[in-house]
Amino acid sequence: MADMRLIVAGAGGRMGRALTRVISETPGAVLTGALEAPGSELLGKDAGVLAGLPENGVKLSADLWALAANADGILDFTIPGATIANVAIAAERGLVHVIGTTGLSTSDEAVIRSVTKRAIVVKSGNMSLGVNLLAALVKRVAQSLDQNFDIEIVEMHHKAKIDAPSGTALMLGEAAAEGRGIKLSDHSARGRDGHTGARRPGDIGFASLRGGTAAGDHSVIFAGPAERLTLSHQAEDRIIFAHGALKAALWAHGKQPGFYTMADVLGLSE
């Protein structure tokens, strides 16, 4: 099979540059387009040079429609507004759309789902192997422990992250809720402050920490009578997310239209 031709959205950002590097190192994948926001001072720059590689001749552009004419997929770790703008074009052009963007609203999620009858979308709050295995463990433990064990999720990210809780924390919360047979939206406790009263039974709590250059630390605590179980994952470099996203793209290439997650990619779906 010919190499999968990929566009990196947000190619001038930290994740975009990491994705460019990983594509250059991966057999079966080739960078064919680099997308950046209209008005960016990086437009026209060489994607390889920005990623610390030799010049590759792929210039940053704001025109996804034109870039998509010669591509098979797009790797999208941007911001909600940009991702939603990319969804329709990616679907119309028949691109595999790998979405790692976090902070998406319920309406954003609905827009993404709306194209999956005719388009291939792989979306996850976290693309790393370790985190997706953690989510599977969280679901299993939540199934096994009754509501005498309270569930709390703690996450820490770098000081520039703009959404909270992180997409990964919410993914872990969804896994815990699924294990308990409840809806996270009905049992989510966030931002405790002041005189809050006692903890509501069955809630899944979230705490978000921001500072320094942390790539992503997540812990799920099951706190029961006289004992606690903590499941944790620490990301040491965002390159792990780039490797996961590329694995997802190559896996999805040639699949039937639909909505997929990293659990599908890694064979963890039930």
N, C-alpha and C positions, 0 to 999 in steps of 0.2 A: 504494500500500500504506500502511496506517496506520502511525503511528510505532511503533517497537519499544519496548515497555515494559520497563524494566530495573530490577533490584534491585542495589544495591551492597552487597556483604558487607564487613564491617569498615569501615563508612562513617565512623567517627570517627577512623580512622588516617590516616597520611600518604597512602598510596595511595588509600584510600577517598575522601578529600577531593579528590584530583586527579581521580579518576574522576567524581565529582559535577560538578566544573567542566567537564570535557571533554564530558560528556553535555549539559550546559546550552548548549554552543556548537555542537552537532552536529545538523544537520537529519536527521530520520528517527529520532531517539532521544529518549526522554523518561524521566526518573527517576520511578519509581512506588513504590519501596520502598528503605529504608535499614536494613540489618541490622547489629546490634552484639551483642556477647557478653552473655549473661545476667549481671546484676549490675553492668554498666558504669554509671558515673556519667553517661554521655552519653545513656542511654536517655531518650527523650522530647524530646531536643533537636532543633532544626530542621536538616536536612542541608544546606540551602543556606547558612544562617548559619555553620555549622561550616566550610564550604568557602570562606568569604569572599565569598559571593554574597548577593543579597537573599533574604529568607525565601521558601521555596518550598512550605511546608506539608507536606513529607515528614518525618515524625518518626522518629527512630531507634527500632527495635523489635528484640526478641529472638525474635520469632515468625515464622520463615521460612514455615511452612505457611500462615499467614494472609496474609502479604505475597504469596506466590506465586499466590494466587487471582486476582490482577489483574496478572500479569506474563507476559512472554514469555522473559525471560532473566535470568541472574544473573552478575555480574562478581565473581570471587572471588580476592582477593589477601590471604589471611589466614594462618593457621597450619595445619599438617597436621590436628590434631584437629578444628578448626572446618570445614575443607574436607570431610573425610570425613563429618562430621555433616550437611553440606549436600547431599552427593551423592544420597542416597536420596530426600530430599524434592524436590530439583530434578528428578530422573528421574520421580518419581511425578506431579508437577505438569506435566511436559512442558516444562520450561524448557530453553533453551539454556544450558549451563553452561560459562562461560569460566573456566579455572583458570590463574592465574599464581602460585599458592602454590608455594614451594620447600621443600626439606627433607623431602619425602614419602618414606616407606619403600617397600620392595618390596611389602609387604602392602597399603599404602595405594594404590599403583599398581594392584594387582590389584582392589581394591574399585572404583576408578574405571572400570577396563576392564569390570567385570562389568555395568555398567548401559548400556553403549553399544550393545547390541542393540536397546534400546528408547528410548534417549535420545541427544541430541546433546551431545557434549563436545568443546570445543576446549581443548587443554592445551599449554603451552609453558613451558620454563624461562626464556624471555625473550620478551616480546611486541613488541620493537622491530624495525622494518624492517632497520636496519643490522646488528643481531646475527644475524638469520636469513639475511641475505646472507653475513655472515661465516661462518656454519656451512656454507653451501653451498660457499664457497671453501675452507674447511678440509678438507672431505671430498674435494674435487677435488685439492688439493695432496697430501693424504695418499695418494691413489691414484697420483699421479705420481712421488713420491719414495720410494725404497726404504728399508729399515731402517737404512741408513747415516745417515739423518737421524732423530735422536731428537726426540720431541715432548714439549714442556713447556708447561703452561698456567698462567698467572699471573693472578690476579684480586684486585681491591681493592674493598672496600665500606665504608660508614659503620660507625662503632663500635657501633651498635645492632643490626646484623644478627646473627641467632642461629644460622644454619646455615653450614657450610663443608664442602667447596667450595660455591660458589654454584650455584644451579640452572643458570645460564648456562654456568659452567665445565664442569659435567657434560654439558650439551647439546653443547658444543664438543668435549668428550672423546668423546662418542658419535659425533659426526660424523667425527672423526679415526679412531676405531676402525672405523667402517663403511667408510671409505675404504681402510683397511688390510686389511679382511676379517677382523677379529678381534673378540672380545668384550671390551668395556671392563672388565667385572668380573674378567676374568682377567689384565688387563694394566694395572691402575691402581696408581700409586705415590703415596702421600700421606704427609705428616707425617714426612719424613726427619729423623732426629736421631741424633746419636752416630756410632758406627763402623758405617756402613751397608754398607760394601763397595762394589764398583763397581756402576754402573748396570746393571740387568738389560736386555739387548737386547729391544727391542720394547715396553717399558713406555711408558705415557703418564703423565707426571708432573703433579702439581698443587701449586701453592703459593697459600695464601690470606692476604691482608693485610687488616687491619681498622684503621680510624682516621678521625677527622674526619667529614666529611659526604659523602664520595664516593658518588655515585649508582650507580656501577658501571663499573670499568675492566677490560677483558679482553684478554689477549694470548696468542696461540698461537705458540710458537717452534718452528721446524723447524731443529735444529742438526746440521749435517753436517760433513764433513771440510773445514776451512778456510773455511766460510761458514755464515751463518745467515739464515733468512728469518723475519720476524715479521709476523703479521697481527693487527691490533689494532682495538678499538672502545672509545670513551670515551662514556659516558652523562653528559650535563651536567645533566639534569633528569629526574626520574621521570615527568614528563608524557608522555615518549615511550612509556612502557609503557602509560599510560592510553589514548593514541591508538590504539596497536596492539590493545589489548584490545577497544576499542569497534569497531574495524574488523573484528575477528574475530567479534564478536557479530552485527553487521549482515550479514556474509558468511554466517554459519551459519544465520540465521533462515530457516526453510523448507527447510533441507537434510534429507536422509534421516538417520535415526539412525546414529550411528557415532562413532568416535574420530578427531579431526582435530588437526592441529598448525598452527602459523603458516606452515610450509612449504606446506601446502595452501591456506591463506588467500591467500598471496602468489604462488601458482602456481609454487613452487619444487620441488614434489615430482616425482620422476622417474616 
